[in-house]
Amino acid sequence: MQNNAAIISIGNELLNGHTVNTNSNWLCGRLLTVSIPVIYNCDIGDDIEEIKNAIEYASAKADIILITGGLGPTDDDLTRNGIAEFLNVELEYHPEIEEKIKKFFAARNYLMPEKNKVQAYLPAGTIEIENNLGTAPGIFYKSGKKIIAAMPGVPFEMKQMFDGIILPKLKEISDGDFLVVRKIRCIGAGESTIAEMLGDLMNRDRNPLINCTVDYGIITLHIVAKAKDKKTAETMAQKDVDKLRGILGNLIYGFDEQTLAEVVGQKLLGGKKTLALAESCTGGLIAKMITDVAGSSRYFTYGWVTYSNEAKISELGVEKSLIEQFGAVSGEVSQAMAAGARKKAGSDYAIAVTGIAGPDGGSLSRTFCTGQDTKDSHFNKDISKESLRQDDMLQKVRDEKKPVGLVYISIADEKGVDTEQFLFGHRNRDFIRLRTCQNALNLLRLKLGD
């Protein structure tokens, strides 16, 4: 019978929005390397009874329980107490652990605070998992097939402890089945649309199992194949990858851990093409995504953040009359930005984006996507106050028709400029900006072809 795992993450900070739990995601991936799937995952606060109850619930579902957090020296670090309550044992003092903690502080020319002594206590019947990077020892318990392993919440301490000590123990008890996970990354259709396209392939009793996750418009299909040997599992997974490629076509942009920026970069590099960017509402976020990829200097040439109307005119050569007639958030201005960026950079391709990321619509609060209010623009400083007021009124009438989430994306190449309009809805600012970046990169990917 296959071993299953549960992950319990402890800490009030995980529940109040102050800390993102990256530990559980990392542990899920590492467990799959030894063919141990996670069937239960929860975040709980710093409370002894809650910790005990969570362990009891997880123990009824899984053989392996991994716990992170709550092993520090403060009054709200209660994981050791919760484990003791679950095991119905007392905490026992280990002088050798206290000595290690003292040496840890001494190596940094500090005396150990008295509060750290609590970290030398472990539930009776458990053993220490050494922590070479901090003062909080882990806790390990094994009874028959049941394993409980508690680790610090600090990610680099937890990862070192898991890979160095816990993972080798789990390899010894792995049942021999192999799990192979392949990922297919999609953009351009919603989760329900893709599910309809796949039909019976997403049945829950199927092997390989196909799971679906969504992250800001990126649909990731996880193909989980299980077999008695690795080669068979890999073959099963690859067959499903081939099936999905035939069904989803251009909706697939990459595989496994590939990002859109990586895929676009590979296509540019393979075709010996170059790229320039002209960003307004995204504020340089597309450039960041592109340059996050090592080697991007071989194809990325120039980037402009033309946030104000003046910048669009002076840096990209956008005609003032276009902005006056159509507004900074318009297909006409987006097209002119892309053409201007490509010409000025001398690049093969250029992406331009302009839009309204919010929180307000149009130019009524003009400090977000479309640039500064006309009366604040230096290039209009010689215009009378009366004409400025008239310009503002005209701009207001135009832009009241432009809602938050309206974005124009243009791609320029030697054949001209293609422009598309997107309506991302009245979402939050980060959502609109990220979706703009994703769609801009995807439009370039599709233009670059296979």
N, C-alpha and C positions, 0 to 999 in steps of 0.2 A: 504493500500500500504506500502511495506517495506521501511524503512529508509535506505539510502545509505550514505556512508561517503567518503570524499576526504581528503588527507593528503598533506600539503604543507610544505616542509622543506626549511628553508631560511639560506643562508650563503655562501659567496664566497669559504670558505674552503671545502664545499661539492662538488664544481665543479672543484677544481684544484688538487684533489687527496690527499690532506693533511688530510682529515678527512673522516672516514667511517660512513655513516648514519645508525646507529643502531636504532634510535628513531622510524622511520617509520615502521620497521619490528616489533618492540615491540608493537606499537599502533595497527597494523593490528590484531595481536593476541588478544589483550585486547578487541578490538571492537567485535570480533567474540563471545566473552563470553556473549555479550548482543545481539547477533544475528544481528549485523550491519556490513554488508560486505563493504570493501573498493573497490570502483570502479575507483578511480583515485588517482595517487600518483606522485608527482614531486619534484625535487630539483631546486631551483632558487637562483640567486645571490642577493647581498644586493643592491637593486635598487627599489625605490618607485614605478616607473611605472610598473616594472616587477611583483612586489608583488600585485599591484592593478589588473593587467591583469590576474594573476594566480588565484586570488580570484574570479574574474568575470567568468573565464572559469570553475572553480570548482563549483561555485554556480549554473551554468546551468546544472550541472550533478548530484549534491548531495545535500542533505538537511543539512548534518553536515560537516563542514569544520574545520579540526584540523590543526593548524599552530605551528611549532616549530622553535625557533631561532629568532634572531634579536631583542631581548627585553633588551639588555644591555644598558650601558650608553655612548657608544662611537659613533662617527659620522657615522659609518657604520651600526649601529643598527636601522633599518628603518621600522620594522614591524608595529609599532604603526602608523607611517605616511602612510604606504600603506593601512592599514585598514581604516584610516580616509578618504583617497582618494576614496576608494571603496564605503564607506558609504556617501561620499560627506558632511562630517562634519569637524569641527575644533577639534584640540586637546584641552582638558580642564585640567587645573591644579587642583590636589587634595592634599591639604595641609596635610591631614591625612596620605596619602601614603608617603609623604616626611618625616613625623615624624617617621613612621615605619622604613624607611631606615636609618634615623639618629640613631635610637635606635639599629638597627642591627650593625652599625659600633661602636657605643659606647660600646656595650657589648663585643667588641673585642679591646677596648681601642684605637679606631681610630676616627678621625673626618671624617664626610662624605665629600668626594671630591665634588666640585661644579658640576662636570659633572653628578653625579648621580641624580641630581634634575630632569633631563629629564625623569627619570623613574616614576615620580609622575604625568605625563601627560597621559591621556587616550582619545581615540576618544569619542566625545560627544555621549551619548546614550549607551555607554558600561559600564560594571562594572568591578571592580577589582577581579581577582582570587588571593587569598592570597598565598604568597610564604614564607613558614616558614624556608626554607633552604638557601635563597639567597636574593638579593636585587631587582630582577626583578619580579614585579607582572605580573600575567597573565591577559589576556583581554577576557571578555565574552560578547557575543552579541546574543540576541535572538529576532526574529521577526517572528511570526507565527510558521511555522515548520522549519524555517531556524535558524541554530545555527553556530556561529563562535567562536572558542575557541583558543586563542593563548597562547602558553606556552614557557618557556625558552628552549634553546637548550641543556643546561647541563642535561645529562640523569637522574641523580638522582633527580634533581629538577623537571624535567618534569614528571617523573613517580609518584612522591609523589603528585603532583598537579592533575594529571589525575585520579589516583585511589581514592584520597581523596575527590575531589570536582566535577570533570567533569563526571566521570563514573556514580555516583549516579544520576546525572541529565539525563544522556542518558538512564538509566534503566527505568526512568519514561515515556519516549516517545517510548520505544521499542514496536513494533507492536504485540508482543506476539508470533511470529513465533520463533521456536528454530532451531539453526544451530549447528550441531555436526560435528566436523572435526576429522577424523582419518588419520594417516599417515602411509604409508608403505615404508620402506627403502630397496632399492635394490642395488646390485652391481654385475657386471659380464656381463652386456649387455648395449648397448647404448640406448639413449632415443628413437630413431626411431624404433629400434628392439622391445622394450617394447610396443610402441604404436601399432605396427603391431600385436603383440600378443594379445593386449586388444581389438582391433577392435572397434566395435560399443559402447563399454563401455566408450569410451572417447568422445562420441558425446556431443556437447556443450549445447544441449537442454535437457539433461538428469538430473534427480534427483534420487540419488545423482550425483553431478558433480564430475568428476575426473580430477584434474589438475596435471601437471607434472613439477617438477623443477630439475635442475642438478647442482651439486656442486662438482667439482673435482672427477668425476667418480661415485659419489653417486647419484642415481636417487630416488627422493622422490615423491611418489604418494599421493596427498591430496584428500581424499574422503570427500566431503562436502554434508551432508544430511540436508534437510530442511523439517520441519513438524510442525504441530500445537502444539505438545507436545514433551517434551524431550525424553520420552521413545520410541516413534515412530521413531524419528530421529536417536536415537542410534541403534534401530533394523535395520533400513534401511542401516546405515553405516556398521554395522557388517555383514550384508548379502553380501555387496560388498567386504569387507575384506576377507570373506570366498571364494568368487568367485575368487578374485585375487590370493589368496594362491594356489588354485587349478591350475590356469593358469601359474603362475610364478615360483612356486616351490622353488628350492634352490637359485634362484636369490634374493629372499627376505631374508634379514639377520635380520631385526628387525622391530619394530612398534613404532609409535609416536616419542618420543624423544630419543630412544635408539641409542647408538653409537656402532660401530663395537667392540671397546675395551670392552664395557659393556657386549655385547653378548658373546664374547670370554671368558671374565672373569666368567660369569655365568656358561658357559659350563665346564670350568676348575674346578670351585668350586663344581659344581654338581657332577662331576666325581672324585673329590678329586685328581686332577692332578696338576702338577706344570710345570712352564714354565721358560726357560732361553732365553736370546737374545744375538745374536752376530751381531752387526751393523757396517757397513762401511759407505756406501754413505748416510744413513739416520742420522748418527751422534747422535744417542740417541733419535730420534723422536718417534720411536716405544715404547721405554721405557717410554717416557713422556705420550703417549696416554694410555698405560696400567696403569701407576700409577696415572693418573688423576681420575681413578675410585676408590672410597672409598672401602677399604677392599681388595685391590689388593695384599697386603702383604701375604694374605693367599694362593696365588698361584704363585706369581711372585717371583723367587728366586734370580737370578743373571742376570746382564746385562753387556756386554762388548762393548765398542766402539773401534773397532780395525781398526783405520783409516789408519795406516801405514802397510806396509808389515811386518815390524819387530814385530808389535803387533799381527798380525795374527799368526805368527810363535811362539812367546814367550808365548802369553796368551792362544791361542786356540790349539796349537800343529799342525798347518798347516805345511806340509812339504815344505821346501824351494824349493825343486825340482818342486812341483806343480805350484808354482808362476812363477818359471823360465820357465817352459814348456808351461803353459796355460795362464799366466797373472793373476793378482789379480782379474780382472773382468772376471770370467769364472764360468761355472757350477761346475767344479772340485773343485775350491777353495771354492765356496759357500757351497758345500756339506761337505767339510772338516771342514769349520767353524761351521756348524750346529752340526756335529758329535762331534767336540771338545768341543763346549759349553755344549751340553747335558751331555757328559762324565764328564767334570770338575765340572759342577753344580750338577750332580746327579739328574737331573730333568726328568720328564716324556716326556716333549717336549722341543724342541729348534727351534727357528727361526733364520736364518742367511740371511743377504742381502749384496750384493756387486754390485755396478753398477757405471754408469757414469752420474752424474747429470749435468755436464757442468760447465762453458760455452763451454769448448773445449772437443774434443773426445779423447778416449784412455788415455794413460799416457803422452801425449805430454805436458800437463800442470798438473803435478801430485800433486796437492795440494787439490783435491776435494774428490773423492770417493775411489780411488784405493791406496791411501797412498802416501808416499814420493817418490821422484825420487830415483832410486837405488843408485846413487852416494851420496845421503844424508843419507842413512840408516846406523845406527850404526853397525848393524851386518855384514856389508860389508866393514868396515873400514880397514880391513887388505888386501883387494884385490887391485891389482895394478890399476893405472889410465888407463892403456891401456885396461885391461879387462873390466873396468867399461864402457869405451867408446863403446866397443864391445857389452856389455850387453844392453846399451842404444839403440844401433842401432837395435838389435834383438827385444827389447821390442817395439820400434817404429814401426817396420814392422808388428808385431803381432797386435798392438793396433790400427793401422790405419784402420783396419777392424771393429773396435768396435765404433759405433756411439754414440753420446750423446743420452741418454734415454735408453741405453741398461742396463738391470738389471737382476740379477739372485736372485731368492728367494728359499731357501731350508727349509724344515720342517723335523726335525729328531724326531723319536720316537723309541720304542723298536723294531720295525720291520725293521728299516733302515732309509734312507733319500730320500725324494722326492724333486726334483729340477725342477723349471720351469723358462723359459726365457721370459722376457717381453721387448718389444720395445715401449717405451712411446713417441718416436719422439723427434725432436729437440725443446722441449719446454723449458720454463725457469726452473731454478734450483729448486725453491719451488714446482712447479707442479710435477716434477719428483720425488722428495723426498716424497711428500705427497701421490702420487699414489703408490709408492713403499710400504709405510706403510699400506695403505688400502688393497692392494693386499696380503701383507704378513699376515695380520690379517684374511683376508677372506680365504686364503688357510688353515690356522689353523682351522678356523670355520668349513670349509667343512670336514676336516679330523676328527674333533671332533664329527661330525654328530649331529643328533637330540638329 
